[in-house]
């Protein structure tokens, strides 16, 4: 697979791929690039993320516990 990366007149990045291309790999790369873009705009601190993870873990624990008890 050949890869060419360039920038057009509108300051947009253009990625050109030639040869056999795995669609799943391209989708994975695009999702990762979107993730990086969102992450770059985030004002959340690591402490905020840790707190959110703890809240989700606790909520999921209680949900599983309730489901298994019934």
N, CA, C and O atoms as a CHARMM CRD file, in Angstrom:
* protein
*
  280
    1    1 UNK  N      0.85200  -1.16000   0.00000 PROA 1      0.00000
    2    1 UNK  CA     0.00000   0.00000   0.00000 PROA 1      0.00000
    3    1 UNK  C      0.90900   1.23800   0.00000 PROA 1      0.00000
    4    1 UNK  O      1.84500   1.33200   0.79400 PROA 1      0.00000
    5    2 UNK  N      0.62500   2.15900  -0.88000 PROA 2      0.00000
    6    2 UNK  CA     1.36200   3.42100  -0.94000 PROA 2      0.00000
    7    2 UNK  C      0.56200   4.48800  -0.20500 PROA 2      0.00000
    8    2 UNK  O     -0.66900   4.49900  -0.24600 PROA 2      0.00000
    9    3 UNK  N      1.27200   5.37700   0.46100 PROA 3      0.00000
   10    3 UNK  CA     0.63800   6.40700   1.27700 PROA 3      0.00000
   11    3 UNK  C      1.22400   7.76600   0.90900 PROA 3      0.00000
   12    3 UNK  O      2.44100   7.92800   0.82300 PROA 3      0.00000
   13    4 UNK  N      0.34700   8.73000   0.69600 PROA 4      0.00000
   14    4 UNK  CA     0.77900  10.09700   0.40900 PROA 4      0.00000
   15    4 UNK  C     -0.04400  11.03300   1.27500 PROA 4      0.00000
   16    4 UNK  O     -1.27200  10.94400   1.30300 PROA 4      0.00000
   17    5 UNK  N      0.63400  11.93500   1.98500 PROA 5      0.00000
   18    5 UNK  CA    -0.04000  12.91400   2.82600 PROA 5      0.00000
   19    5 UNK  C      0.33000  14.29600   2.31800 PROA 5      0.00000
   20    5 UNK  O      1.50900  14.60600   2.15000 PROA 5      0.00000
   21    6 UNK  N     -0.67800  15.12900   2.07100 PROA 6      0.00000
   22    6 UNK  CA    -0.43500  16.48000   1.57700 PROA 6      0.00000
   23    6 UNK  C     -1.45900  17.43300   2.16400 PROA 6      0.00000
   24    6 UNK  O     -2.40500  17.01800   2.83300 PROA 6      0.00000
   25    7 UNK  N     -1.25600  18.70800   1.90700 PROA 7      0.00000
   26    7 UNK  CA    -2.18000  19.73700   2.37800 PROA 7      0.00000
   27    7 UNK  C     -2.67100  20.50300   1.15700 PROA 7      0.00000
   28    7 UNK  O     -1.87600  20.90000   0.30400 PROA 7      0.00000
   29    8 UNK  N     -3.98900  20.70800   1.07600 PROA 8      0.00000
   30    8 UNK  CA    -4.51700  21.43000  -0.07600 PROA 8      0.00000
   31    8 UNK  C     -4.58300  22.93400   0.20700 PROA 8      0.00000
   32    8 UNK  O     -4.14000  23.39400   1.25900 PROA 8      0.00000
   33    9 UNK  N     -5.13400  23.68700  -0.73100 PROA 9      0.00000
   34    9 UNK  CA    -5.17800  25.15000  -0.60300 PROA 9      0.00000
   35    9 UNK  C     -6.07200  25.62200   0.54000 PROA 9      0.00000
   36    9 UNK  O     -5.91700  26.73900   1.03300 PROA 9      0.00000
   37   10 UNK  N     -7.00000  24.77700   0.95600 PROA 10     0.00000
   38   10 UNK  CA    -7.90200  25.12500   2.06000 PROA 10     0.00000
   39   10 UNK  C     -7.31900  24.74300   3.41100 PROA 10     0.00000
   40   10 UNK  O     -8.02100  24.78000   4.42100 PROA 10     0.00000
   41   11 UNK  N     -6.03800  24.37500   3.44000 PROA 11     0.00000
   42   11 UNK  CA    -5.34900  23.94800   4.66700 PROA 11     0.00000
   43   11 UNK  C     -5.95000  22.66400   5.23300 PROA 11     0.00000
   44   11 UNK  O     -5.95000  22.45600   6.44600 PROA 11     0.00000
   45   12 UNK  N     -6.46100  21.80800   4.35600 PROA 12     0.00000
   46   12 UNK  CA    -6.99400  20.51600   4.75800 PROA 12     0.00000
   47   12 UNK  C     -5.93700  19.44400   4.47700 PROA 12     0.00000
   48   12 UNK  O     -5.25500  19.49800   3.45400 PROA 12     0.00000
   49   13 UNK  N     -5.80700  18.49700   5.36100 PROA 13     0.00000
   50   13 UNK  CA    -4.87500  17.39400   5.15400 PROA 13     0.00000
   51   13 UNK  C     -5.55600  16.36200   4.26200 PROA 13     0.00000
   52   13 UNK  O     -6.69000  15.95600   4.51300 PROA 13     0.00000
   53   14 UNK  N     -4.84900  15.94600   3.22200 PROA 14     0.00000
   54   14 UNK  CA    -5.36000  14.95300   2.29100 PROA 14     0.00000
   55   14 UNK  C     -4.46400  13.72100   2.37600 PROA 14     0.00000
   56   14 UNK  O     -3.25100  13.80500   2.18300 PROA 14     0.00000
   57   15 UNK  N     -5.07900  12.58400   2.66800 PROA 15     0.00000
   58   15 UNK  CA    -4.34800  11.32200   2.75300 PROA 15     0.00000
   59   15 UNK  C     -4.79400  10.45600   1.57900 PROA 15     0.00000
   60   15 UNK  O     -5.97900  10.16000   1.42400 PROA 15     0.00000
   61   16 UNK  N     -3.83300  10.05700   0.76200 PROA 16     0.00000
   62   16 UNK  CA    -4.12200   9.24000  -0.40400 PROA 16     0.00000
   63   16 UNK  C     -3.49400   7.86600  -0.21800 PROA 16     0.00000
   64   16 UNK  O     -2.29200   7.74600   0.02300 PROA 16     0.00000
   65   17 UNK  N     -4.31700   6.83900  -0.33100 PROA 17     0.00000
   66   17 UNK  CA    -3.85600   5.46200  -0.20800 PROA 17     0.00000
   67   17 UNK  C     -4.08300   4.75600  -1.53300 PROA 17     0.00000
   68   17 UNK  O     -5.12600   4.92800  -2.16400 PROA 17     0.00000
   69   18 UNK  N     -3.10900   3.96400  -1.95300 PROA 18     0.00000
   70   18 UNK  CA    -3.30200   3.17100  -3.16500 PROA 18     0.00000
   71   18 UNK  C     -2.91500   1.73400  -2.86600 PROA 18     0.00000
   72   18 UNK  O     -2.10500   1.46600  -1.97800 PROA 18     0.00000
   73   19 UNK  N     -3.49700   0.82700  -3.60900 PROA 19     0.00000
   74   19 UNK  CA    -3.23400  -0.59100  -3.38600 PROA 19     0.00000
   75   19 UNK  C     -4.34200  -1.19400  -2.55600 PROA 19     0.00000
   76   19 UNK  O     -5.34700  -0.53600  -2.28800 PROA 19     0.00000
   77   20 UNK  N     -4.17100  -2.44500  -2.14200 PROA 20     0.00000
   78   20 UNK  CA    -5.20500  -3.10400  -1.33500 PROA 20     0.00000
   79   20 UNK  C     -5.36500  -2.39200   0.01200 PROA 20     0.00000
   80   20 UNK  O     -4.38800  -2.14100   0.71700 PROA 20     0.00000
   81   21 UNK  N     -6.60200  -2.07900   0.34900 PROA 21     0.00000
   82   21 UNK  CA    -6.88400  -1.31300   1.56500 PROA 21     0.00000
   83   21 UNK  C     -7.88100  -2.07900   2.42500 PROA 21     0.00000
   84   21 UNK  O     -8.93500  -2.49700   1.94500 PROA 21     0.00000
   85   22 UNK  N     -7.54500  -2.25700   3.68200 PROA 22     0.00000
   86   22 UNK  CA    -8.43000  -2.91800   4.63700 PROA 22     0.00000
   87   22 UNK  C     -9.38300  -1.87200   5.21200 PROA 22     0.00000
   88   22 UNK  O     -8.95800  -0.98200   5.94800 PROA 22     0.00000
   89   23 UNK  N    -10.65700  -1.97700   4.88100 PROA 23     0.00000
   90   23 UNK  CA   -11.66700  -1.00100   5.30000 PROA 23     0.00000
   91   23 UNK  C    -11.74100  -0.88000   6.81800 PROA 23     0.00000
   92   23 UNK  O    -11.90300   0.22300   7.34000 PROA 23     0.00000
   93   24 UNK  N    -11.62600  -1.98400   7.52500 PROA 24     0.00000
   94   24 UNK  CA   -11.70400  -1.95700   8.98600 PROA 24     0.00000
   95   24 UNK  C    -10.55100  -1.15800   9.58300 PROA 24     0.00000
   96   24 UNK  O    -10.73300  -0.43600  10.56300 PROA 24     0.00000
   97   25 UNK  N     -9.35600  -1.28700   8.98900 PROA 25     0.00000
   98   25 UNK  CA    -8.20500  -0.54200   9.47400 PROA 25     0.00000
   99   25 UNK  C     -8.41200   0.96000   9.27900 PROA 25     0.00000
  100   25 UNK  O     -8.08600   1.75800  10.15800 PROA 25     0.00000
  101   26 UNK  N     -8.95200   1.33400   8.13200 PROA 26     0.00000
  102   26 UNK  CA    -9.19800   2.75000   7.85700 PROA 26     0.00000
  103   26 UNK  C    -10.21500   3.30900   8.84800 PROA 26     0.00000
  104   26 UNK  O    -10.02700   4.40900   9.36800 PROA 26     0.00000
  105   27 UNK  N    -11.27600   2.57700   9.11400 PROA 27     0.00000
  106   27 UNK  CA   -12.28100   3.02800  10.07100 PROA 27     0.00000
  107   27 UNK  C    -11.67000   3.17900  11.46300 PROA 27     0.00000
  108   27 UNK  O    -11.99900   4.12100  12.18300 PROA 27     0.00000
  109   28 UNK  N    -10.79000   2.26400  11.84500 PROA 28     0.00000
  110   28 UNK  CA   -10.12300   2.33500  13.14100 PROA 28     0.00000
  111   28 UNK  C     -9.24900   3.59100  13.22300 PROA 28     0.00000
  112   28 UNK  O     -9.25300   4.28700  14.23900 PROA 28     0.00000
  113   29 UNK  N     -8.51400   3.87500  12.17000 PROA 29     0.00000
  114   29 UNK  CA    -7.64800   5.06000  12.14000 PROA 29     0.00000
  115   29 UNK  C     -8.48400   6.33600  12.20900 PROA 29     0.00000
  116   29 UNK  O     -8.12500   7.26800  12.92900 PROA 29     0.00000
  117   30 UNK  N     -9.58300   6.39000  11.47700 PROA 30     0.00000
  118   30 UNK  CA   -10.44900   7.58000  11.49700 PROA 30     0.00000
  119   30 UNK  C    -11.03300   7.79000  12.88900 PROA 30     0.00000
  120   30 UNK  O    -11.06600   8.92000  13.37500 PROA 30     0.00000
  121   31 UNK  N    -11.48900   6.73300  13.53300 PROA 31     0.00000
  122   31 UNK  CA   -12.02900   6.85300  14.89200 PROA 31     0.00000
  123   31 UNK  C    -10.96500   7.35400  15.85900 PROA 31     0.00000
  124   31 UNK  O    -11.24900   8.18000  16.72700 PROA 31     0.00000
  125   32 UNK  N     -9.73400   6.85400  15.70900 PROA 32     0.00000
  126   32 UNK  CA    -8.64500   7.29800  16.57200 PROA 32     0.00000
  127   32 UNK  C     -8.33800   8.77900  16.34700 PROA 32     0.00000
  128   32 UNK  O     -8.07800   9.51300  17.30000 PROA 32     0.00000
  129   33 UNK  N     -8.37000   9.20900  15.10200 PROA 33     0.00000
  130   33 UNK  CA    -8.11500  10.62600  14.79600 PROA 33     0.00000
  131   33 UNK  C     -9.21700  11.51100  15.39000 PROA 33     0.00000
  132   33 UNK  O     -8.93300  12.59600  15.89900 PROA 33     0.00000
  133   34 UNK  N    -10.46200  11.05500  15.32600 PROA 34     0.00000
  134   34 UNK  CA   -11.56300  11.80400  15.94500 PROA 34     0.00000
  135   34 UNK  C    -11.37600  11.88000  17.46000 PROA 34     0.00000
  136   34 UNK  O    -11.60600  12.92200  18.07400 PROA 34     0.00000
  137   35 UNK  N    -10.95700  10.76300  18.05000 PROA 35     0.00000
  138   35 UNK  CA   -10.68700  10.71900  19.48700 PROA 35     0.00000
  139   35 UNK  C     -9.62000  11.74400  19.86000 PROA 35     0.00000
  140   35 UNK  O     -9.77800  12.48300  20.83200 PROA 35     0.00000
  141   36 UNK  N     -8.53700  11.79000  19.09300 PROA 36     0.00000
  142   36 UNK  CA    -7.47600  12.75900  19.37100 PROA 36     0.00000
  143   36 UNK  C     -7.97100  14.19000  19.23300 PROA 36     0.00000
  144   36 UNK  O     -7.57400  15.06100  20.00700 PROA 36     0.00000
  145   37 UNK  N     -8.82700  14.43900  18.26300 PROA 37     0.00000
  146   37 UNK  CA    -9.38100  15.77600  18.05600 PROA 37     0.00000
  147   37 UNK  C    -10.24700  16.18800  19.24500 PROA 37     0.00000
  148   37 UNK  O    -10.13300  17.31100  19.73600 PROA 37     0.00000
  149   38 UNK  N    -11.09800  15.29800  19.70400 PROA 38     0.00000
  150   38 UNK  CA   -11.95100  15.59000  20.85900 PROA 38     0.00000
  151   38 UNK  C    -11.10600  15.76300  22.10800 PROA 38     0.00000
  152   38 UNK  O    -11.33600  16.67600  22.90100 PROA 38     0.00000
  153   39 UNK  N    -10.13600  14.89200  22.28000 PROA 39     0.00000
  154   39 UNK  CA    -9.25600  14.95300  23.44000 PROA 39     0.00000
  155   39 UNK  C     -8.51600  16.28400  23.50000 PROA 39     0.00000
  156   39 UNK  O     -8.32800  16.84900  24.57700 PROA 39     0.00000
  157   40 UNK  N     -8.10200  16.77800  22.34600 PROA 40     0.00000
  158   40 UNK  CA    -7.37500  18.04500  22.28700 PROA 40     0.00000
  159   40 UNK  C     -8.21600  19.23400  22.71000 PROA 40     0.00000
  160   40 UNK  O     -7.67800  20.23600  23.18200 PROA 40     0.00000
  161   41 UNK  N     -9.53000  19.13600  22.54800 PROA 41     0.00000
  162   41 UNK  CA   -10.44000  20.22400  22.91800 PROA 41     0.00000
  163   41 UNK  C    -10.93500  20.11400  24.35300 PROA 41     0.00000
  164   41 UNK  O    -11.56300  21.04000  24.86800 PROA 41     0.00000
  165   42 UNK  N    -10.65800  18.99900  24.99500 PROA 42     0.00000
  166   42 UNK  CA   -11.16900  18.75100  26.33700 PROA 42     0.00000
  167   42 UNK  C    -10.44300  19.59700  27.37500 PROA 42     0.00000
  168   42 UNK  O     -9.23200  19.80700  27.29500 PROA 42     0.00000
  169   43 UNK  N    -11.20000  20.07200  28.34000 PROA 43     0.00000
  170   43 UNK  CA   -10.62300  20.82400  29.44800 PROA 43     0.00000
  171   43 UNK  C    -10.61600  19.98400  30.72200 PROA 43     0.00000
  172   43 UNK  O    -10.31100  20.48100  31.80600 PROA 43     0.00000
  173   44 UNK  N    -10.95600  18.71000  30.57700 PROA 44     0.00000
  174   44 UNK  CA   -10.99600  17.80900  31.72800 PROA 44     0.00000
  175   44 UNK  C     -9.57900  17.50900  32.20000 PROA 44     0.00000
  176   44 UNK  O     -8.65600  17.36200  31.39800 PROA 44     0.00000
  177   45 UNK  N     -9.43000  17.42400  33.49400 PROA 45     0.00000
  178   45 UNK  CA    -8.13900  17.04700  34.06700 PROA 45     0.00000
  179   45 UNK  C     -8.14400  15.53900  34.30700 PROA 45     0.00000
  180   45 UNK  O     -9.18800  14.89300  34.21900 PROA 45     0.00000
  181   46 UNK  N     -6.98900  14.99100  34.60600 PROA 46     0.00000
  182   46 UNK  CA    -6.91300  13.56800  34.90300 PROA 46     0.00000
  183   46 UNK  C     -7.74000  13.24700  36.14600 PROA 46     0.00000
  184   46 UNK  O     -8.33400  12.17300  36.23400 PROA 46     0.00000
  185   47 UNK  N     -7.78100  14.17000  37.10600 PROA 47     0.00000
  186   47 UNK  CA    -8.59200  13.96700  38.31500 PROA 47     0.00000
  187   47 UNK  C    -10.07700  13.88100  37.95000 PROA 47     0.00000
  188   47 UNK  O    -10.80300  13.05700  38.50700 PROA 47     0.00000
  189   48 UNK  N    -10.53200  14.72800  37.01900 PROA 48     0.00000
  190   48 UNK  CA   -11.92600  14.67700  36.56100 PROA 48     0.00000
  191   48 UNK  C    -12.23100  13.32400  35.92700 PROA 48     0.00000
  192   48 UNK  O    -13.28000  12.73100  36.17700 PROA 48     0.00000
  193   49 UNK  N    -11.31200  12.85100  35.11500 PROA 49     0.00000
  194   49 UNK  CA   -11.50800  11.56900  34.43700 PROA 49     0.00000
  195   49 UNK  C    -11.53400  10.43600  35.44500 PROA 49     0.00000
  196   49 UNK  O    -12.38000   9.54700  35.35800 PROA 49     0.00000
  197   50 UNK  N    -10.61200  10.45900  36.40300 PROA 50     0.00000
  198   50 UNK  CA   -10.58400   9.41700  37.42900 PROA 50     0.00000
  199   50 UNK  C    -11.88000   9.38400  38.22900 PROA 50     0.00000
  200   50 UNK  O    -12.39200   8.30900  38.54100 PROA 50     0.00000
  201   51 UNK  N    -12.41500  10.56200  38.56400 PROA 51     0.00000
  202   51 UNK  CA   -13.66200  10.64500  39.31800 PROA 51     0.00000
  203   51 UNK  C    -14.81600  10.06400  38.50200 PROA 51     0.00000
  204   51 UNK  O    -15.64800   9.32800  39.03300 PROA 51     0.00000
  205   52 UNK  N    -14.86300  10.39400  37.21200 PROA 52     0.00000
  206   52 UNK  CA   -15.91100   9.88200  36.34700 PROA 52     0.00000
  207   52 UNK  C    -15.82400   8.36300  36.22200 PROA 52     0.00000
  208   52 UNK  O    -16.84400   7.67500  36.26000 PROA 52     0.00000
  209   53 UNK  N    -14.61700   7.84600  36.07500 PROA 53     0.00000
  210   53 UNK  CA   -14.42100   6.39700  35.99100 PROA 53     0.00000
  211   53 UNK  C    -14.91600   5.71900  37.26100 PROA 53     0.00000
  212   53 UNK  O    -15.58400   4.68800  37.19300 PROA 53     0.00000
  213   54 UNK  N    -14.59700   6.28700  38.41100 PROA 54     0.00000
  214   54 UNK  CA   -15.06600   5.71800  39.68000 PROA 54     0.00000
  215   54 UNK  C    -16.58600   5.71900  39.75700 PROA 54     0.00000
  216   54 UNK  O    -17.18500   4.74100  40.20400 PROA 54     0.00000
  217   55 UNK  N    -17.21500   6.81200  39.32300 PROA 55     0.00000
  218   55 UNK  CA   -18.68000   6.89700  39.35200 PROA 55     0.00000
  219   55 UNK  C    -19.30400   5.84800  38.44300 PROA 55     0.00000
  220   55 UNK  O    -20.27700   5.19600  38.82200 PROA 55     0.00000
  221   56 UNK  N    -18.75000   5.68300  37.24800 PROA 56     0.00000
  222   56 UNK  CA   -19.28600   4.69700  36.31100 PROA 56     0.00000
  223   56 UNK  C    -19.08100   3.28500  36.85300 PROA 56     0.00000
  224   56 UNK  O    -19.98700   2.45500  36.78500 PROA 56     0.00000
  225   57 UNK  N    -17.89600   3.01100  37.38800 PROA 57     0.00000
  226   57 UNK  CA   -17.63000   1.68200  37.95900 PROA 57     0.00000
  227   57 UNK  C    -18.61000   1.35500  39.08400 PROA 57     0.00000
  228   57 UNK  O    -19.13200   0.24300  39.15900 PROA 57     0.00000
  229   58 UNK  N    -18.85300   2.33200  39.95800 PROA 58     0.00000
  230   58 UNK  CA   -19.77400   2.11900  41.07300 PROA 58     0.00000
  231   58 UNK  C    -21.19200   1.87600  40.56300 PROA 58     0.00000
  232   58 UNK  O    -21.88500   0.97800  41.04100 PROA 58     0.00000
  233   59 UNK  N    -21.61400   2.67400  39.59700 PROA 59     0.00000
  234   59 UNK  CA   -22.96100   2.51900  39.04600 PROA 59     0.00000
  235   59 UNK  C    -23.12000   1.16300  38.37200 PROA 59     0.00000
  236   59 UNK  O    -24.15100   0.51000  38.53000 PROA 59     0.00000
  237   60 UNK  N    -22.11400   0.73600  37.62500 PROA 60     0.00000
  238   60 UNK  CA   -22.18400  -0.55500  36.95000 PROA 60     0.00000
  239   60 UNK  C    -22.18200  -1.70200  37.96000 PROA 60     0.00000
  240   60 UNK  O    -22.87500  -2.70000  37.76400 PROA 60     0.00000
  241   61 UNK  N    -21.41600  -1.56500  39.02800 PROA 61     0.00000
  242   61 UNK  CA   -21.38700  -2.58100  40.07600 PROA 61     0.00000
  243   61 UNK  C    -22.77200  -2.75800  40.66800 PROA 61     0.00000
  244   61 UNK  O    -23.25700  -3.88200  40.80600 PROA 61     0.00000
  245   62 UNK  N    -23.41300  -1.64200  41.02000 PROA 62     0.00000
  246   62 UNK  CA   -24.75300  -1.71500  41.62200 PROA 62     0.00000
  247   62 UNK  C    -25.76900  -2.28300  40.62900 PROA 62     0.00000
  248   62 UNK  O    -26.66100  -3.03400  41.02300 PROA 62     0.00000
  249   63 UNK  N    -25.64700  -1.94100  39.38000 PROA 63     0.00000
  250   63 UNK  CA   -26.56300  -2.43900  38.37200 PROA 63     0.00000
  251   63 UNK  C    -26.40100  -3.96500  38.21500 PROA 63     0.00000
  252   63 UNK  O    -27.39600  -4.68800  38.17200 PROA 63     0.00000
  253   64 UNK  N    -25.16700  -4.44900  38.13000 PROA 64     0.00000
  254   64 UNK  CA   -24.92400  -5.88900  38.02100 PROA 64     0.00000
  255   64 UNK  C    -25.38600  -6.61700  39.27700 PROA 64     0.00000
  256   64 UNK  O    -25.97500  -7.69500  39.20100 PROA 64     0.00000
  257   65 UNK  N    -25.11700  -6.02500  40.41600 PROA 65     0.00000
  258   65 UNK  CA   -25.49900  -6.65200  41.69400 PROA 65     0.00000
  259   65 UNK  C    -27.01400  -6.79200  41.78100 PROA 65     0.00000
  260   65 UNK  O    -27.52800  -7.82600  42.20900 PROA 65     0.00000
  261   66 UNK  N    -27.72100  -5.74700  41.37300 PROA 66     0.00000
  262   66 UNK  CA   -29.18800  -5.77900  41.40700 PROA 66     0.00000
  263   66 UNK  C    -29.71700  -6.83800  40.43300 PROA 66     0.00000
  264   66 UNK  O    -30.65400  -7.56700  40.75700 PROA 66     0.00000
  265   67 UNK  N    -29.12300  -6.91800  39.25600 PROA 67     0.00000
  266   67 UNK  CA   -29.56600  -7.88500  38.24800 PROA 67     0.00000
  267   67 UNK  C    -29.29600  -9.31100  38.71200 PROA 67     0.00000
  268   67 UNK  O    -30.13000 -10.19200  38.49800 PROA 67     0.00000
  269   68 UNK  N    -28.16300  -9.55600  39.33600 PROA 68     0.00000
  270   68 UNK  CA   -27.84000 -10.90900  39.80400 PROA 68     0.00000
  271   68 UNK  C    -28.67300 -11.31800  41.02100 PROA 68     0.00000
  272   68 UNK  O    -28.90900 -12.50600  41.24100 PROA 68     0.00000
  273   69 UNK  N    -29.11600 -10.34000  41.80900 PROA 69     0.00000
  274   69 UNK  CA   -29.91700 -10.63200  42.99200 PROA 69     0.00000
  275   69 UNK  C    -31.35000 -11.03500  42.62300 PROA 69     0.00000
  276   69 UNK  O    -32.03500 -11.70200  43.40000 PROA 69     0.00000
  277   70 UNK  N    -31.78500 -10.63200  41.45600 PROA 70     0.00000
  278   70 UNK  CA   -33.17700 -10.95100  41.09100 PROA 70     0.00000
  279   70 UNK  C    -33.30600 -12.23200  40.33600 PROA 70     0.00000
  280   70 UNK  O    -34.41400 -12.62200  39.96700 PROA 70     0.00000
